[in-house]
Amino acid sequence: MRRFIALFAVAFAVSVHAAEQRIVDTYKRACTVCHQAGVAGAPKIGDEEHWQKLLDEKGMAAMVESVRNGLNAMPPRGMCFDCSDDDYKALIQYMQNPEA
């Protein structure tokens, strides 16, 4: 039983790391061009206060909708055409605090 629990714990840790890495890779592929430097007013990665202000004002559902539909200079789907709403949520959370 202990061996099973240990194997499960390792598998879970590997799975979590893979999901986190996928979000980082997606950010680099689809978001970094604008969000790294704040192009056209895009909130910069790691600017926790700015992201929190947007989340407080709009809420996560509206933020995801903005990504899906496009906002200002950001095109619809934010250059991640294969992302789900859950992916967009994870990307927003990652861009707010990439160290978390």
C-alpha positions in Angstrom: 0.0 0.0 0.0 2.8 2.4 0.8 4.4 1.7 -2.5 1.1 2.5 -4.3 0.8 5.8 -2.3 4.4 6.8 -3.2 3.9 6.0 -6.9 0.6 8.0 -6.9 2.3 10.9 -5.2 5.1 10.9 -7.8 2.7 10.6 -10.7 0.6 13.4 -9.3 3.7 15.7 -9.0 4.8 14.9 -12.5 1.3 15.6 -13.8 1.1 19.0 -12.0 4.6 20.0 -13.3 3.6 19.0 -16.8 0.4 21.1 -16.6 2.4 24.1 -15.3 5.0 23.7 -18.0 2.3 23.6 -20.6 0.9 26.9 -19.4 4.4 28.5 -19.4 5.0 27.1 -23.0 1.6 28.5 -24.1 2.4 31.9 -22.6 5.7 31.9 -24.5 4.0 30.9 -27.7 0.9 33.1 -27.6 1.1 35.8 -25.0 4.7 37.0 -24.5 4.8 39.2 -27.6 2.4 41.7 -26.0 2.4 40.9 -22.3 6.1 40.9 -21.8 6.5 44.6 -22.7 2.9 45.8 -22.2 2.4 46.4 -26.0 -0.7 48.6 -26.7 -1.6 48.7 -23.0 -1.5 45.0 -22.4 -1.0 44.2 -18.7 2.6 43.1 -18.2 3.5 39.7 -16.8 4.2 39.9 -13.1 2.4 43.2 -12.6 0.3 41.7 -9.8 -1.3 44.9 -8.8 -2.5 45.7 -12.4 -3.8 42.2 -12.9 -5.5 42.2 -9.5 -7.2 45.5 -10.3 -8.5 44.1 -13.5 -9.7 40.9 -11.8 -11.4 43.0 -9.0 -13.1 45.3 -11.5 -14.2 42.6 -14.1 -13.9 39.2 -12.5 -12.3 36.2 -14.0 -15.3 35.3 -16.2 -15.3 38.7 -17.9 -11.5 38.5 -18.3 -11.8 35.1 -20.0 -14.5 36.5 -22.2 -12.3 39.4 -23.2 -9.6 37.0 -24.3 -12.1 34.9 -26.2 -13.6 37.9 -28.0 -10.5 40.1 -28.2 -10.1 43.5 -26.5 -8.5 46.6 -27.9 -5.4 45.5 -29.8 -5.7 41.9 -28.6 -7.2 39.7 -31.3 -9.9 37.1 -30.5 -8.6 34.1 -28.6 -5.4 36.2 -27.8 -3.3 34.2 -30.3 -4.0 30.9 -28.6 -6.5 29.3 -30.9 -6.5 25.9 -29.2 -6.9 27.2 -25.6 -9.9 26.4 -23.5 -11.5 28.7 -21.0 -9.6 26.9 -18.3 -6.3 27.5 -20.2 -7.1 31.2 -20.3 -7.8 31.2 -16.6 -4.5 29.5 -15.9 -2.7 31.9 -18.3 -4.2 35.0 -16.6 -3.2 33.6 -13.2 0.3 32.8 -14.5 0.7 36.3 -16.0 -0.4 37.9 -12.7 2.2 36.0 -10.7 4.6 33.8 -12.7 6.5 32.9 -9.6 3.5 31.2 -7.9 
